[in-house]
Amino acid sequence: MIFHGNMMTAALALTLVPGLASAHFQLSHTEDTVNDRPGDVPVKLIFWHPFENGHVMDMGEPLEFYAIHRGEKIDLKDTLTQTTFTGSGNEAIAWNGSVPVKRAGDYVLVTVPAPCYEGSEDIYIQQITKTYLNRGQMPTDWTEPQGLKTEIVPMVKPCNVIAGSTFTGRVMSDGTPVAGAEIEIGFMAAEPDMATGRAGQPDARPMPGGAVVAISDANGYFTFGIPRAGWWGFAALGVGPDTEHEGKKLSQDAVIWIRAHDLD
């Protein structure tokens, strides 16, 4: 349990869920989250199983791709070009984009993908995803919700979490906290090579027994201890207000990626 002010904000239920051994995650991936110089930062959009370098799924053209900087929206859709990404077992459609990081501050990168059909479950999946960049160590936007249909709002600065500490997020749907949300937690064991569009070699294996899952408390909060440095993804499943697409069930998920670092 943790306490936020005088309120108990997270009573974590961390479980291993049978049958969910490999979790899919929407990636909006950059090489790093902290930038010292101005310039265009490359981004790869991939729908993948990154914990085990597993199956890559074809990703349709995103409905929205933009950044929020100092409260202003920067539309990035015209930076997107279709490409492919190769995992350990297959190749699938992905997208290359970029974000102009100029002034100091936070850049909240938002990807709203088109729903993707998952034949094994006969459902559509739409993972609305946030990734955070920063230039100049100036905090400007990371504490704010972005008004998405569903999102995870970070309570810990997401671009430089200390490995061995904890990350707390709050699950929201149409601006309302979601109690009892199931949050899958994944480590990016195989990082994408930005130049080649291929997965690197995984340096960790998924936990035995199934996906690692946290449950949000009555106020939508959850907390997870970050055991090692690297990219960590959190996907709150089926928490969005949209529940159907083309006559089939839609799981509208909220995804956030954070970057953890070791202390030197």
C-alpha positions, 0 to 999 in steps of 0.5 A: 500500500502507498499513501498520497497525502492523507489518502490511501491511493493504491492497494495493489493486487499483483497477480499472475493471470493464467492464459495471459502469458504474452501481452500485446502492447501498442508502442510509440517508441523513441530511443530515449526520453531525455533530450539535451539538444533541439531536433526531430526525434524519430518515433516507431509505432508498433503493435507487438508483444515486446516482453518476449519478442513475440508476434507482431501485428499489422497496424493500420494507419493511426487515427491520431498521432500528436504531441502536447507541449506546454498545453498546445497540440502539435499534429504529427500525422503528416510525419508518418510513413508506413514501414514494416517491423520484424520480430523474432517470428514474423514481419508486420506493418508499422509506422515511422514518425517524428516529433520536433523537440525544440523548446525546453519542456515535456512532449506528451506523445499521443497515439490513437490507433485504428482498432485492430482485429484479434482473431483468436479472441474475435474482438477488436483492440484499440490501445490509446498510448502515451509516451513522454519526452523531455528537453532541458529538464523543465517540467511542463505537461507530464502531470496533466491528463490529456483529455483522452477517451481513456488514459493513465495519468502518471503520478511519478515523472515518467521519463526518468523513474529510478529503477528500484523505486515505484511507479503510480498511475491513475486510470481514467475513462472520459475524465472519470477514475476507473476502480477495479481496472485490470492493468497488464504490466510489460517490460520491453525486453527486446528493444526495436532497432530504430535504423533497421526496423528489427527487434533486438535480442531480449534480455529478460523472459516473461514471468512464469504463470501468466501476465503480471497484472495490477488492479486499480483501487477505488480512486483509480490508482495503482502502484508497481515496484520497478525492479530494473532499468528499461522501458515499462508499459502499463495497459489498462484493459477495456476501460474506455467508453467505446465497447463495439466496433464493426459489430464486434466487441472492442477492448479500448485500452489505455497504455502508458510507457515509462523509462526507468534508469539505474542510479550511477 
